[in-house]
Amino acid sequence: MFYARKMYRILELSRNIFSRTVTTSVKQYGVFLTNKDIPRPKSLPVLGTKIDFFLAGRGTKLHDYIDGRHKQLGSIFTESLSGNTELVFISDPILMKSLFLNLEGKYPAHILPDPWVLYEKLYGSKRGLFFMNGEEWLDNRRIMSRHLLRENSDKWFENPIKSTVNKFITRWRSLATDGYIISDLDSELYRLSTDVIINVLLGTNSSLSESKQYEDLISTFSQEVRKIFYTTTKLYGLPLGLCEMFNLKIWTDFKDSVDSSVFLAQKIVNEILLNRHETNGLIKKLSDDNVDDETIKKIAADFVIAAGDTTAYTTLWTLIMLSENYNAIKEVREKGLSYVKYVVKESMRLYPVAPFLTRILPKDSIMGPYNIKQGTPIIASIYTSGRDEQNFSDAKKFLPHRWDRHDPRKTNFKNHVPSATLPFAFGARSCIGKKIAMTQLTEVVNQIVSNFEFKINNGENVQPITCQILVPNKYVELLLTTRDPQGQ
């Protein structure tokens, strides 16, 4: 009941803000402007801004490129990047909130990467929630929400997550007695995230994950999934049809990574389905809800593919931030999980794993002073909004206490707009796994800080690049030394 009242108040506030924005626009302009009136960068005939985009680094620097456009053109602008479709980019928190609460419609649709769409078209691979739309999406989303997003729904998956993290930390402690360098930190964290999701699917009473065959399968799978994101980014801005037609290596690398990942994910899910009688995790819950096996395979396989990157790289960025801010480490050790949550939120503000959130307008819609036509892709630039001084004072600094409403230091912040950072999106199509992600993130960061002294060995000039998600531009080495968890 409390949750329902809270959501009602949020919706009413959003509608009021939206109404005031529209009224102001009408008073200022007399009539609404249209898509063609939205600010846009200067462009060349035929080529448009493609040369600018390629010179800026194409896909890997997309977050910086769009951030620069916002600084140049304001909180809303339009531009065609790799194709002919005009994309509308927004970074104003009020516009973003109205998009997710008022404009996305009953069946929110988002933009899928072009290589993934082409793969679906060519090979007819049926995929999970991320690829579903319309009634199919809504029906399956409601079932998943019941188990993953409802109040207190996180209670049943706390044990699988914590036991997986405990096993991970125990292995690290055995390696780090006299100091140990983890030379490929993102691989370690990716494997942890994959294990967590598999154990959420399995539950707490299965022995399936204890076999050597399972270990090898998960290791291969996590490597293949990482390749999907890397190869997708390499294809960004290239003529996909030609790449596929001539079977260029850049396309075949992408196709092979998707083939392998989907095959392995379905193999893992199949194994769990065959042994569902001895499990009590998400797959058993979906089966008890009379979801057919083929749908479970689609949803669970995509769930495994999609989940690893978000938590792995958020953990990695958090460790990088903490290694540069020892005072934050001290506060975690003094205040525990409550402060860890602020650390994670601050890390996601500065380094959102998904730097852009997308929706396709289901009908003509008013956004600020513009009447934007149906079918227009809207991109919420949360990398930009999270680093904007108008939204967060000292926006470039890592200051977790800005999220603690009781911290006296918070009075030093002139600006603090929580809705300017939306790492899990908002509205009906927000991240289905956000409770799982936050449970894992807070648990693993808390345990690492409690159990180890650590620092990033090669942390100088680590910069974010876009590989569909925001990742470091180089491999990160972590130096670990064990400490007494009870020590100060």
N, C-alpha and C positions, 0 to 999 in steps of 0.2 A: 504494500500500500504506500509506504514511504517512497519507494522507487517510482511508483506511478505519479504521485504528487510532484516529485522532483522533476520528472520528465515533462509534466504539464507546465510547470513554471518556466522551464527552459524554452519550451515551444512558444509560450505566450510572450516571453521576453524577446525571442527571435522575431516573432511576428510584429511586435511593436517597433523593434529596430528597423525591420524591413519596411514597415509602413512609413516611418519617419524618413527613411532614405528615399523612398519613392516620392513622397510629398515634396521634399526638398528639391528633388530633380525636376519635378513638374514646375515648381515655382521658378526655378532658376532658368530652365530652358523653354518653358511654355509647352513644348511637346517632347516626347522621348526621341532620342537619337537612335540610329540603327547600327548594324554591324559595320557598315562602311564608314561610320563616323568615329569608330574606336581608334585611338592612336596606334600608329604602326611605324616601323622603321623604314628609312629610305631603301628602295630596292631597284634592281636593274630589270629592264624588259626581259621576259622569258625566264631568266635565271633567278629573279627575285633576290632573296638574301642568302642564297645557297653558298655563295663564295665566302661571305662573312662567317657562315656557320662552319664551313670546312676549315677555314683559316683559324677559327677559334678552338679547334680540336675535335669537332664533330661530337659524337655521342659521349665521349668520356669527360668532356668539359661542359656538358649541357647545363648543369646547375649554376656554374659561373656565368655562362653565356646568358641564361635567362635572368639571373640576378642583375647582370649589367644592363639588360634591356629594361628591367623595372626601374633601375636608377635613372635611365635615360628618358623613359616614356611614362613612368608613373605606375600606379598600383593595378592598372588594367590596360592591356595592349593586345594586339593581334599580330600574328606572323605565321607564315607557312615555312616549315623547316625542311623536312626531307621530301615531302610530296607537294600536292597542290591544295590540300585542305587547309583552310585558315583556322588556326588554333587561337583561342582566347585565353590569355594568361591573367590570373588575378592573384594579388598578394594582400589585399585588404581583409582583415579578420571579419568585418561585418559582411562583406561580399561572400567570403568563404562559408560563413555560418548560414547565410540565406541560401546558398547553393545546396548545402547538405540537408538543411531542415525544411526548406520550402520549395525548392525548384527541381530536385532530382526525380520526383515522381514516385509512383507506387513500385515500379520495377527499375531501380537505378541501373543505368548502363554505363560502363566505363570503357576506356580505350585499352585495347590489347596491343602489345607490340606486333608490328607488321609481320615479322618472321613467324611468330606463333600463329597468327591468323592464316598465313599461307600454308603452314604445316598442317593445320586442321583441315583446310580446304583440299589439300592434295592427298592426305592420307586418312582422312575421316576418323581420326582418333577422338573418341568421346572422352571429354574431360569433366572435371568437377566444378564446384561452386564458382570459382574464379571465371570460368568460361560460360557459365549458364546465364540465361536471361529470362525475363517474363515469368509465367506461372511456374515453370520448372524450377527456376532459381528460388522463387518465393517459397514454394512448398518445402524444398530441401533446406533452405535457410532457416525456416521456422523450426524444423526438427533439430538442426544443429544448435540453434540458439538456445533451445530448451536445455540442452546438456552443457553448453559452454558459456553462456552469457547471462542466464537468469541469476537473480540474487541467490547467493550461497552455492551457486553451481560449481564454484572453484574448490569446494571441499573435497569432492570425490577424486580430483586429479592432483591434489597436493602431495599425497604419498608417492605416486609414481614419479613425480618430478623431483621431489626431495631425495628419494632413494637413488635416482640416477645421478643427481648432482653429488651426493655423498660418495658414490662409487668413483666418480670423476676426481673429486678432491683427494680421496684416499690414494689414488694412483699418482697424482701430482706430488703428494707428500712423500711417497716412497721414492720418488725420483729426486726430490729437492732437499734431501737431508743435509748435504754439504754444498748446496747451490747447484742450480741446473738451468740451462738456457733452452727455452722452447723456441726453436728457430722458425717454425711455421705455425704461428699462433692461430691464424684464421682457420687452418685445417683442423686443429685441435678443437676449437670452439664450434666449428661446423659439425664435426662428428658428435659432440655433446648435444647440440640442438637436435640432430637427427635421432639420437638415442632417446631423448626426452619425448619427442613426438611419437616414436614407435611404442614407448612404454605407456603413453597416454592411450594409444589405441589398444594396447594389450591389457592394461590394468595392473593389479598388484599380485595376482595369484597365478602367474604363468611362468613356466620354465623355458619357454620357447627361446628367450633371448640369451640363454646360457650356452648355446652350442657354438663350436668353432665355425661351423658353416654360416651361422647367423652373423658372427663377427666379420667374416670375410665379405659377406653380402652387403652389410651396412657400410663397410669401408669403401667398397667399390661404388656403391650408390651415391654416397656423399660427394665423392670425387666427380662423378658424372653430372650431378645437379649443378655444381659450381660452374661447370663448363657451359651450361645452358645460358647463364647470365653473361658470361664473358663473350661467348660467340654471338649472342643477340646484339650486344653493344657494338661489336665489330661490323655487323651488317647495317647498323643504323645509318640512314641517308643514302645507301646504295640501291641501285635498281634491282630489287629482289627477283623479279621475273627473269631477268637476264642471268643473275647469279645461279638461279635454279635451272634455267634452260641449258646453260653451258656447264652445269655441274661443277662450278668453281669450288675450290677447296674451302673458301670462307662459308659457303652454303653447306657443303657436305659435313664440315666440322659441327655446325649447328645441328643439322639433321641427325647425325650420329649421336650427339649428346642427348637430344630429346628422345630418340629411339631407345637408347640404353636406360635413361632415367625412368621413362614410363614403364618399360618392361620390368625393371628391377622393383619399382614401387608396387606394381601390380603383383609381382611375385611375393613380395613381403606381405601385402594385404591378403593375398590368397592363402598364404600359410596361416595367418591369424584366423581367417574365416574357417579354415578346415579344423582349427583347434578352438573354436569359439566357446565350446562347452567348458573349457578350463580357463577362460578369461573373464574379466569383469570391467574391461575398459570401454572406450568409445565404440569400438566395432560391435561389441556385445550389446551395448545400449541401442545402437542403431538397428541391429538385428531384432532386438526385442520390440522395437517400434514398428516392426514389419516392413522396414525398408528392404527392398529386394537386393540380392547379392551384387548384381551388376551396378546398381546405383552406389552401393557401399564401396565397391572397388573404385569407381570414378572419383567419388568424393574423398575417400581416404587416401588414395594414391596422390591426388593433387595436394591434399593437405600436407602430406609428407614432403612433397617437392617444394611447396611454397614456404614451409615454416622454418627451414634451417637457416636461411640467409638472414632473416630479420633479427632473430635473437643472437645469432653468432656475431654479426657485425655490430650490433648495439653493444654487446658485451665487450667486444674489441675496442670500440671507440671509448667506452667508459673506462677501461683499463688504461688507455692512452691518456685520457684526461686526469685520472687519479694519479698516475705516475708523475704528472707535472704539478700536482697540487697536494702536497703532503698534509696540509691542514684539513683537507676534505677526508683523507684517510683516517686521521685522528678522530674526526667527528663521527665517522661511521663506527669506529671501534668504541666510542663513548656512548653513542645513541642507538646503535643497532639498526634493525630493519626499517624503522620509521624514517631514518635519515637516508638509508639506501634508496628508498623510493624517490627522494628528492634528487639524489645523485643520478639515477637512471633517467628521470624526467629532464634534467638539465642536459645530459648527454644527448638525448633524443631531440631536444630543442636545437642544439648546435649541429648535430649530425643525424638528421632523420634518415633512416634507412631508405625510405621511399621519399625522395626530395620533391616529388610531384604527386598530387592526387587528381584523378580525372573523373569527369562525368560528361555524358552526352545529353544535352537538353531534350526532354521528351516533347516539349511544346514551346511555342514562342514565349519568352520570359523576360521580365523586367529585372535588370541588374544595374543598380545605380541609375545613371541617366540614360541607359541604353535598353532598347527593346531588341533583344537578341533572338534570332530566328531559331526555330526548331531544328534539331540535329547538329547544332554547333557544339564542337568539343570544347569543354571548359577545363583549364588546367589550374589547379590551386598550387601556387609556388610556395610550399611550406618551408623550404630551405631559406628563401628570401624573407618571408614573414617572421620566421623564428629568429632572424639575425637583424631585424629592423629596430633601430633605436626608438622609433615611435611606439613600438610594442614592448620592448624590454630595455630598461636602462642598463648600460654597460653590456650591450648585447653580445659582444664578441668574447666576453669573459665567462669562464666556467665557475658559476657561483650557485651551488645547489641550494643554499639557504634562501634564495629568492622564492622558493616554493613553500617554505615553512611560514604559515601565517602568524605563528607565535614568536618567530625570531625577531628580536629588536632591530637587527641589522636591516630588516625588510623596509624599515622607514626611509632608508637611504635611496630606495628605488622610486623614481618619479613615475616610471611607466612599467606596468606589468599586466599584459593582456593574455591570459592563459589560452584563449581560443585562437591565438596567432600561431600556436604550435599544435598540430594534430597528427602525431605520428601514427595513430591507428585509424585515421579518418574520423568521420562523424556520420550520424544518420543511419538509415536502414541498411546500407551496404558497408558499414564500418567493419574493421578487421574481425573476423569470426574467432580468431585465436588470441585476442588481446589479453584475456585473463590468463591463459596459459603462458603467454610471453612474459607478462609482468611477474607472474609467480616464479618462472625460471630465472628471469633477469635479477630480481631482487635476491633470490636464494644464492645464485652462483657468485654474484658480486660480493655479497655479505660473507660468504665462506672463503673466497679468495683473500679478501682484506683481513679476515680473522685469522687465517691459517698461514699467511705468507707475508714476508717482506718482498716487495717486487719493484722492478723498474723496467722501462722499455729501453733496451740497449741501443737501438738505432732510431730513436724517436725524433731526431732532428729533421725538420722540414717534411714531416709526414703530411701529405695533402690529400683531401678527398677527391676521388674521381667517380664518375657515374658509370656503373656497369649494370644498368637497370636499377640497381640499388647503389647506395653511397658506400664505397669501400676505400681503404688506404691505397695510395699509389705505389706502395712497395710492401714486401713482406716485413712483418714486424716481429722482432725478437723480444721475448720476455725472460728476464733473469729472475728466478725464484729462489728464495731461501725460506725454509720452514721457520715458523715462530710458534710460541705457546698461545693457543687461541684465548687463554685466560689472561695473557700478559697485556700490559699497557704500553 
